Amino acid sequence: MIAKHVAKVENMARQLTDLNENISDITIMAKILGSLSFKYNAFVTAWITWMQTLENLMEGRELDDSDG
């Protein structure tokens, strides 16, 4: 079910791209996660937490790199 949903959203994004509308990966992910049914809330929460953790790690790495 999730695979079909992802494919549907990706197809819509591709159609918009064909019409010269730039759609970012973040926008596509937000649409996918935001339009999943309630029964996938645990998955959505885990995904968002993982993305925030990854972002925090990347920010920390940038700080370490700037210390030089």
matplotlib code that plots the C-alpha trace (Angstrom):
import matplotlib.pyplot as plt

x = [0.0, 2.7, 4.6, 1.6, 1.0, 4.6, 4.5, 1.3, 2.8, 6.0, 4.0, 2.2, 5.5, 6.9, 3.8, 4.3, 8.0, 6.9, 4.9, 8.1, 7.1, 10.1, 9.2, 11.8, 12.4, 11.4, 8.1, 7.5, 8.4, 6.1, 3.2, 3.8, 4.1, 1.3, -1.2, -0.7, -3.6, -3.8, -2.6, 0.8, 1.4, 4.0, 6.0, 5.6, 6.8, 9.8, 10.7, 10.5, 12.6, 15.2, 15.3, 15.7, 18.5, 20.3, 19.9, 21.4, 24.3, 25.0, 24.9, 27.3, 29.6, 29.6, 30.6, 33.4, 34.7, 34.7, 36.8, 39.5]
y = [0.0, 2.5, 1.6, 2.4, 5.7, 6.7, 5.8, 7.9, 11.0, 10.6, 10.3, 13.5, 15.2, 14.0, 15.3, 18.7, 18.6, 18.0, 21.2, 23.0, 23.2, 22.5, 20.2, 19.6, 16.2, 17.7, 18.8, 15.3, 13.7, 16.1, 15.2, 11.5, 11.6, 14.1, 12.1, 8.7, 7.4, 7.5, 3.9, 5.0, 7.7, 5.6, 5.3, 9.1, 9.9, 7.6, 9.0, 12.6, 11.8, 10.1, 13.1, 15.5, 13.4, 13.2, 17.0, 17.5, 15.2, 17.1, 20.4, 19.1, 17.9, 21.3, 22.9, 20.4, 21.1, 24.8, 24.5, 23.5]
z = [0.0, 0.9, -2.3, -4.4, -2.6, -3.0, -6.7, -7.1, -5.5, -7.5, -10.7, -9.8, -9.2, -12.5, -14.3, -12.6, -13.6, -17.2, -17.0, -15.9, -12.2, -10.0, -7.1, -4.5, -2.9, 0.5, -1.0, -2.4, 1.0, 2.9, 0.5, 0.9, 4.7, 5.1, 3.1, 4.6, 6.6, 10.4, 10.8, 9.5, 12.2, 14.0, 10.7, 10.0, 13.5, 13.2, 9.8, 11.0, 14.1, 11.9, 9.5, 12.4, 13.9, 10.6, 10.2, 13.7, 12.9, 9.7, 11.5, 14.1, 11.4, 9.8, 13.2, 13.6, 10.0, 10.7, 13.8, 11.5]

ax = plt.figure().add_subplot(projection="3d")
ax.plot(x, y, z, "-o")
ax.set_aspect("equal")
plt.show()
